[in-house]
Amino acid sequence: MRKLITYSGGVIFGLALLTGCSSQYYMEAKALENQGEFTAAAEQFERAAKGKKKLEAHKELAEIYQRLNAHEKALASMDTLEANGVMPKDMPFEKAETLLALGRYEEAKEIYSSLSEKVGNDADLSKSRLLMLQSLDLRQADSINFRLRTVDIISIDENGAQFVSAAAPFRVGNKIFFTVEKPREYRIRRGEEMNLDNYTGNRLTDLWEAEIVDTTGLEGPIYLMSKPTISINTELHDGFVAYLEGDTVGIVSKSYVQEKPSFKEILSKEPGATVLKPIQLFEAVLRLDSSGNSTWEVLERLSFCDERYMFAHPAISPNGNSIYFTSDKPGGFGGMDIWRVDRKSGGWGNPVNCGNVVNSSGNEAFPTMRSSDTLYFSSDGHLSMGGLDIVYATKSVSSGGWTDLYDRLPYPINSTRDEFGLQLDPVGYGGFFSSDRTGIDAIYHFHGYETEIVLNVEIIHDTDGSPWPSLAAVLSENAPAPGKLMMDDEAFVSDAAGKWSMTVDRGANYQVNCSNSFGYIPEPFSAPLDQTLKDFTVIVRIPLIIEVGCKDPLACNYQPQAVVGDDSCTYPGKKYDCDGNCISDTNNDGICDLDEILGCTSLHACNYNERATDDDGSCEYLTCVEAQGGVQGETVVLNVHWDYNNALLRDEDRPSLASFAAYLLANPEYKVLLTSHCDIRATESFNDALSQKRAETVLKNLVSLGISEDRLVSFGAGEQFPINDCEAGDCTDEEYQKNRRTTAKVLLENQNIVVHRVVEGEILGEIANKYGVQVIDIKKWNKVADKRLRVGQELLIYLMEE
């Protein structure tokens, strides 16, 4: 999408194609990069990266791939630079931005946290990103209030024109304009590509127009019956039209082709100079041809434009007196800024920057307005989820300036990629926008989604339809709406008109139960998803009201109003009264005296008493087991496994620990390393802490069995040592269970182990120096792939006694 923010094309003078060594590829790539031909430059840098210019090439590739939104490739080049210790000082922030765009939040957060403690623009932006990550859960929770619709663009062009991407919609009534990239074309004789944008590797942009066809409802797609706007399009960049409904004068942005320079001007240019075709703003008028069809005629460039800078993305204020646009002209706050220019008699005034509420040290672009007091735009400098996010600012009634910024619109409007070009619907809370979240620019439509709806229940006689007042009933939920929890039963009584109302979740399935109504069978129903409905009514038809129940006055559940008796009567017993209380319970422990037996109630203990009702603390596990262990230096796989997200020892695993304890009691000179593991679900930091708790649980159990604590070392390995190759989400329950285990290693006589817990700011080199070991050994012992550490992570350090 960044091609829509900044673009300048050019030609290279005096540069012959170079072939051969890495340096030649690198020189050619630099020349292409300087001309803005980033796709071609990337190809040459990739070739240079295979030779002695590897690191210099990867530095350039990291920056180019970021421009082209090729995040995976950018990250690979950054990792290469970091691994070789030559990452530029300004690149850590860009790496964090790349990780954020890939949804790798924890890794990005680690870098942002480090940068936020420094001074400068990267530090300020890092603090903003950390605030966003802290609020991410709340923003994702708000996602339920929005729904996304696909937009299918259908070409109705008589010449069969097609395109590869679409973006930046502009709506006027039921008509919509947008920019497209057409598929690549080649010259028939030479096989050369025509009109190729070397910035993106795609075709130059054209302007298209379409009629909006929306007949499928909110759950279906919107169709755009589209064709190119022939009167606007040229062989260069064309797009971004803005005008008011009913007006015949508008603003378009397109490539500015300067007049051909004189021979003297050509001679005065420095060698290698670039011929720029910048994006500028032009006035355009709608004219009717002889057939009554309207066509655009592009007029003069607007007076305030300057070919040295970009002027793009025009938006006209609702009163028609101002233009908001994007520019990198001097006087802004960072990269691209949003500016305003007001209409003056006979033309336009001087542009004014929209200020620091709107603009930041990052990029702001694609302004749009539906009302004069709210400015929508895209930014990567405010509280962005990654890339450009759609945000909006509101205007002060008293001062007339932009005073408040809202930068927390959630998914599915914003994502970790670029979202831009919002065009709100004429009424309501919804609109079109574009995004490259799938890797290519496309147009989407969002609308607000009410998650709840009012349920009206009407209870009537089935015979004549008359209302039935004061009837006791219960609303039960059979299946909750997606993302919601099951609700508790809601008891109610119908009012004098036989009615009752309650707000329920759309998409959930319910039924009304009337247990005392003879012959009534409840019918399940679902709350409608249709957003045009604000309530719905369910008719409950009762065929006949006859109270059914226990008619015996001596029964615990006697129902004097029952007309028809059933077999539901219950009676007090010898031990319990009607309320379930023991008739005799002298110690008030809830167990009747007649039933109480003291003893060991643990099924896996040596002295388990199957008749015991109360545990007396006598359970023991050593007398009935055989000692089992291993030789020094070997790892013993204990039969100890853990429930998911739990560090409590299972009863059935206690005999295995008792057997190992007996072995240690018989070999008092042995020391043991206890290592606990997690499966690969949850975050690494969470699994670090959980595995540590599990290892400590085993240690405490062995101590309770008579093993001295100074003979034991506990280590939480997290998810670093899985014993199968399945990926998270694809593992079976059995495969997950195998990883949730605890092992014991009998240490060698001269072996000493330290477990180091990482604190904030520590790095591997410092830890290695502290214990006099090598970084490579720490990585090997702990299966650490890189130098990045997590706060709270435990590291195993092997020390050999002299």
C-alpha positions, -999 to 999 in steps of 0.1 A, spaced: 0 0 0 29 24 6 30 30 -31 -1 51 -26 16 73 0 49 81 -17 59 77 -53 84 91 -77 94 74 -109 125 82 -129 151 71 -155 188 64 -150 212 83 -171 246 71 -179 244 37 -161 251 5 -181 238 -28 -168 264 -45 -147 269 -82 -143 293 -104 -125 306 -100 -89 287 -90 -58 300 -54 -59 287 -49 -93 252 -61 -84 253 -39 -53 262 -8 -73 235 -14 -98 210 -20 -70 219 12 -53 214 31 -85 180 15 -90 171 23 -53 180 59 -57 156 62 -86 128 47 -66 128 14 -86 126 -7 -54 114 -40 -69 142 -41 -94 167 -29 -68 156 -58 -44 164 -83 -71 199 -70 -75 205 -67 -38 195 -104 -34 222 -113 -59 247 -91 -41 238 -108 -8 253 -141 -21 288 -126 -22 311 -104 -2 285 -76 -1 262 -98 19 258 -75 49 256 -43 30 229 -58 7 208 -71 36 208 -36 52 193 -22 20 170 -52 16 156 -47 51 146 -12 42 132 -20 8 111 -49 19 96 -27 46 86 -2 20 70 -30 -1 53 -45 30 72 -78 24 75 -82 62 88 -118 63 116 -110 39 124 -77 58 126 -97 91 149 -123 76 174 -96 65 172 -79 99 179 -112 116 210 -117 94 223 -82 104 216 -88 141 233 -123 140 264 -107 125 264 -78 150 260 -51 124 224 -40 128 221 -2 124 212 18 155 179 29 140 168 -6 128 156 -22 162 125 0 160 119 -11 124 123 -47 134 97 -42 162 73 -27 136 79 -57 114 72 -82 142 41 -62 150 29 -64 114 34 -102 116 14 -105 148 44 -115 169 34 -92 198 56 -105 226 88 -102 205 78 -67 194 70 -57 230 104 -68 242 121 -44 217 97 -16 223 103 -18 260 140 -15 255 137 15 232 112 33 254 139 38 280 159 59 256 155 94 241 142 103 207 115 97 182 119 59 183 115 61 221 83 81 218 68 58 192 78 28 212 59 41 242 28 46 220 32 10 207 34 -3 243 2 15 252 -14 -1 222 -3 -36 231 -16 -30 267 -50 -21 253 -50 -49 226 -72 -72 246 -98 -44 251 -97 -35 214 -101 -71 204 -130 -74 228 -147 -45 210 -144 -65 177 -177 -82 185 -194 -49 178 -183 -48 142 -188 -71 112 -169 -71 79 -183 -77 44 -164 -86 13 -166 -63 -17 -167 -81 -51 -155 -59 -79 -170 -70 -113 -156 -55 -145 -183 -45 -169 -159 -27 -192 -167 -34 -229 -130 -39 -236 -126 -64 -208 -103 -43 -186 -90 -62 -155 -69 -53 -124 -48 -70 -97 -56 -48 -67 -81 -21 -56 -79 5 -30 -88 40 -17 -125 42 -23 -144 75 -27 -182 74 -25 -207 99 -39 -243 87 -34 -246 52 -49 -214 57 -70 -179 48 -59 -145 56 -74 -113 37 -65 -78 31 -77 -66 -1 -93 -34 -17 -104 -38 -34 -138 -21 -68 -146 13 -66 -162 14 -63 -200 43 -69 -223 54 -56 -257 46 -81 -283 79 -79 -302 104 -74 -274 87 -91 -245 93 -60 -223 68 -50 -196 48 -18 -203 40 9 -178 56 -10 -149 58 7 -115 93 -3 -104 84 8 -68 60 -20 -63 66 -43 -93 30 -38 -103 13 -17 -130 8 20 -125 -26 29 -110 -58 39 -129 -90 54 -116 -122 32 -119 -158 40 -111 -187 17 -101 -223 15 -92 -229 -1 -58 -252 -31 -58 -261 -42 -23 -289 -68 -24 -276 -97 -4 -281 -84 31 -255 -77 58 -241 -113 57 -235 -113 20 -210 -94 -3 -214 -60 -19 -210 -59 -56 -193 -30 -75 -202 -30 -112 -171 -13 -124 -152 1 -154 -122 24 -159 -127 62 -158 -113 66 -193 -114 104 -193 -90 106 -163 -66 77 -170 -32 81 -186 -1 59 -190 11 72 -155 -4 72 -120 -41 83 -119 -65 82 -90 -80 97 -59 -109 118 -70 -129 140 -47 -161 161 -53 -194 169 -36 -226 152 -47 -244 174 -72 -213 195 -80 -195 194 -113 -161 205 -101 -137 182 -83 -101 175 -74 -80 146 -87 -45 135 -79 -23 121 -106 13 121 -120 25 156 -129 44 156 -162 65 187 -165 71 204 -198 100 191 -218 131 208 -206 151 230 -230 185 218 -244 202 243 -221 183 229 -190 193 194 -199 229 203 -202 228 221 -168 216 190 -150 241 170 -130 251 135 -142 226 108 -130 199 134 -124 163 120 -121 133 131 -141 105 131 -115 68 125 -121 54 134 -87 18 131 -76 0 165 -76 -35 178 -73 -55 191 -103 -89 207 -108 -113 187 -129 -148 193 -142 -176 170 -152 -189 177 -187 -218 161 -207 -210 148 -242 -234 148 -271 -248 114 -259 -256 128 -225 -228 109 -208 -207 127 -182 -169 127 -185 -141 143 -166 -119 170 -180 -86 176 -161 -77 212 -159 -47 231 -143 -26 219 -114 -37 237 -82 -16 268 -75 -2 257 -41 13 224 -54 51 220 -57 66 193 -79 94 188 -54 69 173 -30 39 150 -31 4 164 -29 -22 136 -29 -54 120 -13 -77 151 -17 -109 154 4 -133 183 1 -150 196 33 -188 192 34 -192 230 28 -169 229 -2 -146 257 11 -116 236 21 -94 208 7 -77 183 31 -48 165 15 -16 145 22 19 160 16 55 156 26 62 193 21 83 212 47 67 224 79 52 191 90 58 169 121 73 138 105 69 118 73 36 125 55 13 150 71 -23 161 66 -28 197 55 -58 220 48 -61 248 22 -91 271 21 -108 286 -9 -101 323 -16 -116 346 -41 -103 335 -75 -84 304 -62 -69 288 -32 -49 301 -3 -17 288 14 -18 253 29 -19 250 67 -7 220 87 -36 203 106 -15 203 138 -1 178 163 -34 164 174 -38 150 138 -2 147 127 26 128 145 63 120 139 51 91 117 29 91 86 -6 105 84 -25 102 51 -59 95 33 -81 122 50 -119 119 45 -149 137 60 -186 131 63 -193 160 87 -173 192 93 -164 183 129 -148 149 123 -117 141 103 -110 105 94 -75 95 83 -48 68 85 -17 69 107 12 48 118 24 73 144 -5 72 168 -18 42 188 -14 19 158 -20 -19 159 7 -21 132 12 -3 99 -14 24 90 -45 24 112 -78 42 106 -82 69 133 -103 101 136 -101 135 152 -129 158 164 -130 196 163 -136 220 192 -168 240 188 -153 270 205 -118 271 189 -125 254 156 -93 234 160 -88 197 162 -86 188 199 -94 151 204 -80 120 187 -96 86 188 -70 59 178 -85 27 192 -108 14 165 -105 -24 168 -103 -54 145 -119 -61 120 -115 -24 110 -78 -22 119 -53 -50 118 -15 -54 121 -12 -44 84 -22 -12 66 -58 2 66 -66 33 47 -91 53 26 -121 52 49 -154 63 32 -183 63 56 -218 54 43 -241 85 39 -260 74 71 -253 49 99 -221 36 113 -204 17 85 -184 23 54 -159 12 28 -121 11 34 -91 -6 19 -65 -29 35 -35 -51 25 -41 -75 54 -41 -104 29 -9 -93 12 -26 -73 -15 -47 -41 -15 -84 -48 -14 -116 -30 -6 -138 -40 24 -170 -28 40 -177 -27 77 -208 -20 97 -217 -17 134 -231 -49 149 -256 -50 177 -248 -81 197 -281 -81 216 -318 -81 207 -350 -78 228 -370 -110 232 -407 -106 237 -425 -137 251 -463 -140 248 -479 -169 267 -514 -177 254 -541 -204 255 -536 -228 226 -574 -232 223 -585 -195 217 -553 -175 217 -562 -155 248 -533 -143 270 -524 -163 301 -513 -141 330 -492 -150 361 -478 -182 346 -444 -193 360 -418 -202 333 -381 -204 327 -360 -191 298 -331 -216 292 -302 -212 268 -295 -243 247 -264 -230 229 -247 -196 234 -238 -171 207 -202 -174 193 -177 -160 218 -203 -158 246 -207 -179 278 -238 -200 285 -263 -179 305 -280 -192 336 -317 -201 335 -339 -170 339 -372 -176 358 -401 -153 351 -438 -148 355 -460 -135 327 -477 -102 334 -514 -94 332 -513 -96 294 -494 -129 294 -462 -111 283 -425 -108 294 -394 -93 278 -357 -96 281 -325 -87 262 -308 -118 247 -277 -125 226 -281 -126 188 -274 -161 174 -279 -179 207 -305 -207 209 -332 -207 236 -364 -223 248 -391 -214 272 -399 -242 298 -432 -244 316 -427 -275 338 -460 -273 356 -480 -271 323 -495 -305 315 -491 -313 278 -467 -284 269 -436 -293 249 -410 -265 246 -398 -256 211 -362 -243 207 -357 -210 188 -327 -188 179 -323 -151 183 -321 -136 148 -288 -121 135 -306 -96 112 -294 -62 122 -326 -45 108 -345 -62 136 -344 -46 171 -367 -72 188 -386 -104 180 -415 -122 195 -419 -159 206 -455 -172 211 -457 -199 238 -489 -219 233 -501 -238 264 -527 -265 255 -540 -269 291 -529 -258 325 -530 -287 350 -508 -288 380 -489 -321 382 -469 -332 412 -467 -352 445 -501 -353 463 -489 -372 495 -489 -348 525 -463 -369 543 -438 -365 514 -410 -341 515 -421 -325 482 -459 -325 488 -476 -301 464 -511 -292 477 -520 -275 444 -514 -306 423 -544 -319 404 -527 -350 389 -504 -371 411 -471 -385 398 -443 -407 411 -421 -378 422 -428 -381 459 -397 -383 482 -396 -392 519 -372 -387 548 -349 -417 555 -333 -432 586 -302 -410 583 -314 -378 565 -344 -355 569 -363 -338 540 -336 -311 538 -308 -336 534 -294 -331 568 -281 -359 590 -305 -369 617 -274 -377 639 -241 -358 632 -224 -352 665 -192 -336 651 -210 -315 625 -188 -327 597 -217 -333 573 -213 -372 575 -239 -390 595 -225 -408 625 -237 -441 612 -216 -437 581 -183 -422 595 -152 -443 592 -116 -428 597 -87 -440 577 -65 -433 546 -87 -423 517 -59 -420 490 -64 -447 464 -27 -449 456 -14 -450 492 1 -483 507 -25 -482 535 -56 -472 515 -88 -480 533 -117 -484 508 -143 -481 536 -129 -449 551 -151 -418 548 -128 -393 565 -90 -391 560 -71 -393 593 -37 -383 578 -22 -418 580 -16 -423 543 20 -434 534 36 -445 501 70 -461 510 64 -494 526 48 -511 496 71 -499 468 104 -511 454 132 -487 451 138 -475 415 164 -451 402 193 -448 378 231 -446 376 249 -413 380 248 -391 349 216 -407 336 182 -392 334 153 -411 350 119 -406 334 96 -404 365 60 -415 360 48 -380 368 26 -361 344 5 -330 348 -30 -318 340 -32 -289 316 -24 -255 333 -20 -272 366 9 -278 391 -9 -301 415 5 -336 419 -18 -364 408 -26 -391 434 -18 -419 409 18 -404 404 27 -405 441 39 -442 441 64 -434 414 79 -406 435 78 -428 466 98 -454 446 124 -428 436 125 -415 472 133 -451 484 161 -452 459 176 -419 471 173 -430 507 193 -461 498 220 -439 481 224 -409 504 255 -396 484 235 -389 452 223 -354 442 195 -350 417 183 -325 392 145 -324 389 133 -309 356 96 -302 348 82 -294 313 51 -279 297 34 -285 264 37 -259 237 4 -241 243 2 -207 261 30 -181 260 67 -190 267 67 -167 298 36 -184 312 51 -219 306 83 -208 323 65 -200 355 42 -231 353 71 -255 348 89 -240 378 59 -245 400 57 -282 389 94 -288 396 90 -272 431 60 -294 437 81 -326 430 109 -313 452 86 -306 481 70 -341 478 104 -358 479 114 -337 510 82 -348 527 93 -384 520 126 -379 539 150 -366 512 172 -337 523 165 -306 503 202 -298 498 204 -330 476 177 -317 452 178 -290 425 145 -280 408 145 -266 372 115 -253 352 123 -260 315 91 -244 301 85 -257 266 121 -258 255 124 -296 253 94 -311 236 96 -349 229 74 -348 197 73 -327 166 37 -316 165 28 -279 162 6 -260 186 -30 -264 176 -23 -296 157 -12 -319 186 -35 -346 200 -43 -346 237 -20 -376 240 9 -357 224 3 -327 247 3 -350 277 36 -366 268 53 -331 270 38 -323 304 63 -345 323 90 -344 350 124 -361 348 152 -367 373 189 -367 365 213 -383 390 243 -359 390 280 -370 387 302 -368 418 321 -337 405 290 -321 389 275 -290 404 244 -273 389 231 -238 394 197 -227 382 198 -190 372 165 -171 369 167 -142 343 160 -107 355 151 -77 334 179 -64 312 202 -94 315 219 -108 285 236 -142 279 271 -127 279 267 -113 314 253 -146 327 282 -165 311 308 -142 327 291 -145 361 295 -183 362 327 -186 341 311 -205 313 306 -200 275 275 -185 259 274 -214 235 273 -239 264 244 -221 280 225 -222 247 233 -260 244 223 -268 280 190 -249 276 182 -253 239 182 -215 234 182 -206 197 192 -170 200 204 -144 226 170 -131 235 159 -140 271 126 -137 289 123 -122 323 117 -151 348 131 -177 324 153 -203 342 187 -213 328 206 -244 337 243 -238 344 266 -268 348 297 -262 370 325 -288 375 339 -289 410 378 -287 412 
